[in-house]
Amino acid sequence: MSSIGALLLAFAVSVAATPVVMRLAGRYGFVARPKADRWHSRSTPLLGGGALYLGVTLSVLAFGTLGREMQGVLIGGALIFVLGFIDDVLQIKPSTK
């Protein structure tokens, strides 16, 4: 039953945080502008991974046992989030990534 609660919490937080992150990204200029080599035709907010990271991390902290394995999951998730954030801010080329 706790796994269903964890899933629902992660989902709810991610869904609630997504519009907030989108507004903040737009306000501070963290958007992908349309280009010839992109598929979108209007500016698209970046930093969406932040909403997902928040939802999953809060769910793990609320429902998980912070053993060595779970600490590794949280550290790995934080690294992925930071790298994604850096990519969104600096717009790193795919070949560099």
C-alpha positions, 0 to 999 in steps of 0.5 A: 500500500505504501508504494501506491501512496508514494506513486500518488504523492510523486504524481500529485506534487509533479502535476502541481509543481509543473505550472509553477515551474513553467511560469518561473521559467517563462518569467526568467527567460529559461525558454527554448526559442523556435529554431529551424532544427527544432520541432516546436513552433513557439517558445517552450519553458525549460526546467520541467525536470525540476517539478519531476525531481521535486515530486519523486524526492518528496515521495522517497523522503515521505515513504522510503527508508533512508538506507544506503541504497535509497541514499544512492538513489537520491544522490543519483537523482540529484546529479541527474537534476543538476546536469539537466538544469545546467543543460537547460541554462547553458544549452549544451550541444548534444555532442558535448553531452 
